[in-house]
Amino acid sequence: MKTSNRDLLVLLKDESMSNKAIEQEVEQLNDLLYVTESAGSFCAANELFDLEKFKIFRDQKTLVSVMHQNELKPFSFLFNKN
């Protein structure tokens, strides 16, 4: 699996966890975040409303291209389906 380049702050309820147990916990958190932060998960949870074209885009290609833009075009709205 791809190693992540992120900072995680993990708060422990008890201090008796070993370093190996903490490392395993962080690895499990990275695995969980890797799956949920994927492009497929993003596209399944969002859709793009373009009021200039009066269209709703749900396809992965369009949503991924919008995800990499710094700003949306005027009258384009990204909605979360949740």
C-alpha positions in Angstrom: 0.0 0.0 0.0 1.1 3.6 -0.6 2.7 5.2 2.4 1.0 8.4 3.3 2.5 11.7 3.9 0.3 13.2 6.5 0.4 14.3 10.1 -2.0 12.5 12.5 -2.6 13.5 16.1 -3.7 10.3 18.0 -5.0 10.8 21.5 -4.7 7.8 23.7 -7.0 7.1 26.6 -4.5 5.0 28.4 -0.7 5.3 28.5 -0.1 1.5 28.7 -0.1 1.0 24.9 3.2 -0.1 23.5 4.9 1.7 20.6 4.1 -1.2 18.3 0.4 -1.0 19.2 0.4 2.7 18.5 2.1 2.2 15.2 -0.5 -0.4 14.3 -3.3 2.0 15.2 -1.8 4.7 13.1 -1.4 2.3 10.2 -5.1 1.3 10.4 -6.1 5.0 10.5 -4.0 5.6 7.3 -5.6 2.6 5.6 -9.1 3.9 6.5 -8.3 7.4 5.3 -6.7 6.2 2.1 -9.9 4.5 1.1 -12.2 7.3 2.1 -10.1 10.0 0.4 -10.0 8.2 -3.0 -11.4 9.8 -6.1 -14.0 7.1 -6.4 -15.4 7.9 -2.9 -15.3 11.6 -3.7 -17.3 11.1 -6.9 -19.8 8.8 -5.2 -20.6 11.4 -2.6 -20.6 14.6 -4.8 -22.2 16.0 -7.9 -21.7 19.1 -9.9 -24.6 21.5 -10.8 -23.8 23.7 -13.8 -26.5 26.3 -14.1 -25.1 27.8 -17.3 -25.6 24.5 -19.1 -28.6 23.4 -16.9 -26.9 20.0 -16.3 -26.0 17.8 -13.4 -22.7 16.0 -13.7 -22.1 12.8 -11.8 -19.4 11.2 -13.9 -16.0 10.6 -12.4 -14.0 12.3 -15.2 -15.8 15.6 -14.7 -15.8 15.5 -11.0 -12.1 14.7 -10.7 -11.2 17.6 -13.1 -13.3 19.9 -11.0 -11.6 18.6 -7.8 -8.2 19.7 -9.1 -9.3 23.2 -10.0 -8.5 26.1 -7.6 -11.9 27.7 -8.2 -15.2 26.7 -9.7 -16.6 28.5 -12.7 -19.4 31.0 -12.0 -22.8 29.3 -11.5 -21.2 25.9 -11.0 -21.9 24.3 -7.6 -20.4 21.2 -6.0 -23.0 19.5 -3.8 -22.4 16.7 -1.4 -25.2 14.1 -1.6 -25.0 13.2 2.1 
